[in-house]
Amino acid sequence: MKKLMLVMVPLTMLVLAGCSSSKITSSWNDKNQIDNTAQFKKILVVGLFDEKNRPLRMQMEEQLAQQLRNEGYDAVTSVSIYGPKSFENVSEEKALKMVNDNNIDGVITIGLVDKTKDRTYVPDNNNWGPGYYRPYAFRPWGYYYRPYYMPGFRGGHYETNINYMFETNLYSVNDKKLIYSVQTRSNDPSTMGTLTYDYSRSVMKDLKKNNVLG
């Protein structure tokens, strides 16, 4: 039995690693860019989040920048270069000067388009004996509530899921135009780390698929 459990643990980890909470819902790119792919020297990743979502912004920026660096691109985050209040109340002219002064010719913005919650009651289908309850999992981004069993009764639990919709845009600083846009949906990620990692992998995969960066 112990040997079987030892075998099952890594297999379970492999299965979970293959699942992603983030999916591409729509993707667009400048058709002229396909034949003349952009060769950016330096890419800035900017999270467009309010102050209460600063931790999420920092992780979103860093994860996507890291994915770009893994592919050989020079990528930096707005927080690391300009601080947490970068581009707040900044004019277009000043923003362009800020990026040009740092030799940045490509800008990727990440915006939170929508955030929704849904809560459903899930009945239990099991043969647990009277007075027992099934262990439950605590999840920081959603939760399972599992009431105690009462003798002679079968229970259930409520599940609250949090879903996120992001829009990611790539701009050419020199041409001052949008060349790529993608929307992703993240369904009930278990942690902030899972959310940001799955998101960045999905976007990077789509960038490569459409040969946006060359």
Secondary structure, 3 states (H helix, E strand, C coil): CHHHHHHHHHHHHHHHHCCCCEEEEEEEECHHHHHCCCCCCCEEEEEECCHHHHHHHHHHHHHHHHHHHHCCCCEEEHHHHHCCCCCCCCCHHHHHHHHHHCCCCEEEEEEEEEEEEEEEEEECCCCCCCCCCCCCCCCCCCEEECCCCCCCCCCEEEEEEEEEEEEEEEEECCCCEEEEEEEEEEECCCCHHHHHHHHHHHHHHHHHHCCCCC
